[in-house]
Amino acid sequence: MTERIRILREYQWARKHHAFRQDLQVDPSPYRAADMPDYARTARRLSLALSLERPVLLPGELIAGTRTVPALPGIYSDEEWARITATHFIHERGNVCNLSPDYASVIASGLLALRARLTDSPYHAAMRESIDAVLDLARRYREAALAAGDEALAQVLARVPAHGARTLREALQSLRLLHFAMWCEGDYHNTLGRLDQTLMPYLRRDLDAGTLTQDEAFELIEAFFLACNRDSDLYPGMQQGDNGQSVVLGGMTPDGADGYNLLSEMCLRASADLRLIDPKINLRVNRDTPLSVYELGTQLTKLGLGFPQYENDDVAIPGLMRLGYEERDARNYAMAACWEFIIPGRGMDIPNIGALSFAGVVDAAVRAGLRTASSVEDLLQDVERRIFADVRATLAGLKNLYIIPSPYMSLFFEGCLESQRDISLGCRYNNYGLHGTGLAPAADMLAAVQRTVFEEGLSPEELLRAMDDNFQGEGELRHHLQFDCPKMGNDDDAADGYAVRLLDMFSRAVEGLRNERGGCVRAGTGSAMFYIRHAQALGATADGREAGVPLPANYAPSLNVRLDGPVSLIRSFTKPDLVRAMNGGPLTIEFSDTVFKNDEAIEKVAQLVRLFVLRGGHQIQLNTVNRDQLLDAQRHPELHRNLIVRVWGWSGYFVELDKCYQDHIIRRVNLNV
Amino acid sequence: MEQGTVFDIKEFAVYDGPGVRTTVFMKGCPLRCQWCHNPEGLSPRPQLMVSTASCTHCGACRAACPHPDAPCDACGACISHCPLGLRRLAGKRWTSEALAARLLRDRDLYAQSGGGVTFSGGEPLMQWPFVRETLARLPGVHTAVETSGYASDAVFEEAMRAFSLVMLDVKLTDPERHRHFTGVDNAPILRHARMLAAGDTPFILRVPLIPGVNDCESHLAAVVELARGAARLVRVELLPYHQTAGAKYEMAGMAYRPEFDTAQPVQTHLDVFERAGVPVRVL
């Protein structure tokens, strides 16, 4: 990194820019007038929020934009919101979230071009008010740049985001302010999408014209990445760090070409150089991706950043097309906050609207039916009924969805401006996604029942009683269930076979279902935070798991099992038909940091990721952890403020997590090599 | 069919040869190196391994033991009684057919990564008929051996022909010191090092660098002499001693009492190799 970037990084690291934050008590009444429609309230609130912003230029600033105003109160009073929630289904916080805006078009055209297409209608007036607020913020930033004598920055801000960007720097500055305003609108988990595809035309032009060197471009990318880490503590999420600032690198373009380019590589290098939690890198690969690309990704893994997360185009593109996504859109997929596949500029999918607890349904079937079952097949029939019923019940509960409108965000989605239909009401794709938590423990439970009850003759009563007693006084049985029975992750069909069938049931259960917006329902292998919640709903289980032990996060083996190694793990977890699990959810492998004691390991870990891709895996993500360091960080958080870990679908600072998430990370099976 | 005793099969072995490999740890070794970090590889017989760090001394294992007052005969009766799963048997009998089938499962990964199978231990050549028969069942797979070189000339010659790569330890060149620190004569080992240097099997000379024992210029210069001019030498690999080497002794119910200072930093003397133009790598 250059000296300029180093200074800026230090500055941000010391959180000196927090000193510019204003302690404001904002009166929401100007945007809560009774006669104002919801979209007009959102626009007025955004306008107020941006007008309160004081332009701040940090030392050595290249890409400006620093939040000084914490989030304003929402557009509804508590009473109004209570009335709405009484009659509507509200997803999470109620705001637009987890989308991939079409930045490329807006950066290319500029906001004024969009403004010129607006009519005098009330909805268009809200869009216009939003655009004007962003342009006014840019104007004030430009004045601050002039006042500070930064002519170059002032020129950039004179151009963008009002007009189309011409250079890489203009494109990055435009993106920064466009993205900045989304958070102020109340939208969250605002992803950054296919950054390399968005920016490459500008870099190409600059390089061809000889107006920018590659080193200068790299510095700009790093400056932009730094900007992404500036305000993220103000962004809403389940935990600090869960802010949705994902980028997607590489992968097929809508035309079918390979999108991996110079910028993809620069972004990977910048991320390794800066070692910060944002943006969170996704790397799209396929069976022809050269090993060198995986090696570059593995350099980030080695640093313990918890990314890149890899997506396999060979599985994802056909999987998305199978769900009804058009070919060009399927090829153009990006990632939501964690691992959910979403379509830039066209998708209003809600990929985390609910979750199936595989562990929960299998446990219920075992408890209800083991006494009378004559084989595991009997139990599986009941499991299938329960999965179908669970999915239908979840969907039935998702009626009368209301999302707070976002006229500004709507500018980034196809057709919203013309149809005057807010993005909160839907777009080209309006699919719902369900996570699938605890697949491996569920398979392990069935494998343990098969082995002990149906092969070894253990009485169902004895097993169920032991489970009810949380294995008190049944240490030997618990040991047998936990350590002698087949486990998913050891390339043993006796366990993996059940996982294949369970995932198949889930994907058949959602097939043909339609939500109230006309979209389909997508099955996935992710967990989000449900791995904590679903575990709390379980007692002791037939796989020897005691009550209170968490479920694994995402698509991963049970906690506390003995694993043969990462190769078996990959073989097990590529047996299910993952083309049909297109809501996503990565296989997560934890490595001890001793794996990387020399550079040879980089190539070998890269080969392991490639094996997963060649075998038809959909998503994979590797973590490098040092358990002693994590334990020490719990004792002495002040000494480990920079320690980055992967939580469920995102990377954050370990010491900022709630203890239950910290403990889970410490307990995950950790492979020494 | 031959049978052998294996104490571990390690997937994704990163430091046991080229590419991604699976390493088979053969049980039993004629040497007693003071720095050995695989004490469960010494005895050829199965033995009980107990992780003591998280043991709560609940007594369940003792209650389950059929002969609590006799020395442990590794009957394994206590294993399933440990509520924390801290006990296991090191040492499992395999047929060559079953072992080969297990190893061939990953042939796609070996091919993809330029990897293969490595036999380590213990001393793999101690169970040579079994290892030879297993190798014969692995056609087309790159195979490597990590050996002390302490074997008969006939076995070593056969092994040179059978493996794709030989990794030979050269621990000490002084006969007396070698006998003192490893328990055996080094004459056959040095003879086998010269056979490798004159032969056409790719080989690596490995030196476990032990502080104050062999991390001196004179030993490394002797290694250089063995390596210099050998047509098929891939490189010399130095493996600096780690203080964690003693970790498994307590698990195996053995005492770790090395005579050297385990905390002393190791000298690598890479310049000795550089001057002689011998390729070297520190692992």
Boltz contact constraints between the chains, C-beta under 6 A:
constraints:
  - contact:
      token1: [A, 475]
      token2: [B, 83]
      max_distance: 6.0
  - contact:
      token1: [A, 476]
      token2: [B, 80]
      max_distance: 6.0
  - contact:
      token1: [A, 476]
      token2: [B, 81]
      max_distance: 6.0
  - contact:
      token1: [A, 479]
      token2: [B, 80]
      max_distance: 6.0
  - contact:
      token1: [A, 479]
      token2: [B, 85]
      max_distance: 6.0
  - contact:
      token1: [A, 480]
      token2: [B, 80]
      max_distance: 6.0
  - contact:
      token1: [A, 483]
      token2: [B, 85]
      max_distance: 6.0
  - contact:
      token1: [A, 564]
      token2: [B, 11]
      max_distance: 6.0
  - contact:
      token1: [A, 565]
      token2: [B, 11]
      max_distance: 6.0
  - contact:
      token1: [A, 565]
      token2: [B, 12]
      max_distance: 6.0
  - contact:
      token1: [A, 566]
      token2: [B, 12]
      max_distance: 6.0
  - contact:
      token1: [A, 567]
      token2: [B, 11]
      max_distance: 6.0
  - contact:
      token1: [A, 567]
      token2: [B, 12]
      max_distance: 6.0
  - contact:
      token1: [A, 567]
      token2: [B, 106]
      max_distance: 6.0
  - contact:
      token1: [A, 601]
      token2: [B, 14]
      max_distance: 6.0
  - contact:
      token1: [A, 604]
      token2: [B, 14]
      max_distance: 6.0
  - contact:
      token1: [A, 604]
      token2: [B, 20]
      max_distance: 6.0
  - contact:
      token1: [A, 607]
      token2: [B, 20]
      max_distance: 6.0
  - contact:
      token1: [A, 607]
      token2: [B, 113]
      max_distance: 6.0
  - contact:
      token1: [A, 611]
      token2: [B, 109]
      max_distance: 6.0
  - contact:
      token1: [A, 673]
      token2: [B, 12]
      max_distance: 6.0
  - contact:
      token1: [A, 673]
      token2: [B, 14]
      max_distance: 6.0
